Amino acid sequence: MTYGEQWALLSARGFDDMFAGTWIEGDDPDEIARILGSDPAAAVPCGLDEAMREYEPYAFKELVWLGEHAPGWTHAVTIAGPRPRTDLLAASGRRFVQVVWEPHGLGVHDLYYSDGVTAGRQSPVAIAEPGWPFHEYVEGLTRSRPGLIDVFTGGPAKPVGSLGLWLDNWLILAGRVSGRLIDERYLDATRRLYRIPI
């Protein structure tokens, strides 16, 4: 895998204005949707291209495209509105990681996580610090690289330089924790679009 490959797949599907992906322990998407406050009976089966017709970052509605990711894991991708509430997931005792890219805000957010017992946030500049629950998955991931050039344009953040490295680090870590990186087959699958009350 090369630097930027995970983000390139998501960017090609239209997530440039915001991406919030939440990898959640568990094989039952409806159960996870209920934890988030959704009514599974109202969910709509669809592919990602169809779901992206509803793509509306910062909307006053919350829609997630949610379904099986890897054995034992479900993935929720925010299509409209804010990222799913991690406090609800933490209260359920499930492991999860949540990656957020927001070019009109912080760029790369801290990683929101729970190991099933402890929930918290990890800064991308502290990825290599020992002692946080998912430290075992960071081999080869660093906060910086020799020769890495940061470009600050004053406009929306771009996933280049340190921001690009940090975003890809979080996406790779999420893949390692859940047992599967994002790939075209994942993005071409049919999952369900759930409405979550705000």
ZIMONOR-V157412 format. One line per field, one symbol per residue. ss: DSSP state (H for helix, E for strand, C for the rest). phi: phi as a letter, one per 40 degrees, with the letter a starting at -180 (. if undefined). A space follows every 50 residues. Layout:
ss: ???
phi: ???
//
This chain:
ss: CCCCHHHHHHHHCCCCCCEEEEEEECCCHHHHHHHCCCCHHHCEEEEHHH HHHHCECCCCCEEEEEEEEECCEEEEEEEECCCCCHHHHHHCCCEEEEEE EECCCCEECCEEEEECCCEEEECHHHCCCCCCCCHHHCCCCCCCCCCCCC CCCCCCCCCCHHHHHHHHHHHHHHHHHHCCCCCHHHHHCEEEEEEECC
phi: .bdgcccdccccchcccibbbbcbchbbdcccccdcgccdcccbcaccdc cccccadgccabbbcbadbadgbbbbbcbagccdccccccccgccabbbb baccbcgccdccaacgbbbabbcccbdccchcdbdcccdgcbcabdgcbc bbcgcdcbcbfcccccccdcccccccccgaccacccccccbbcbcbcc
//
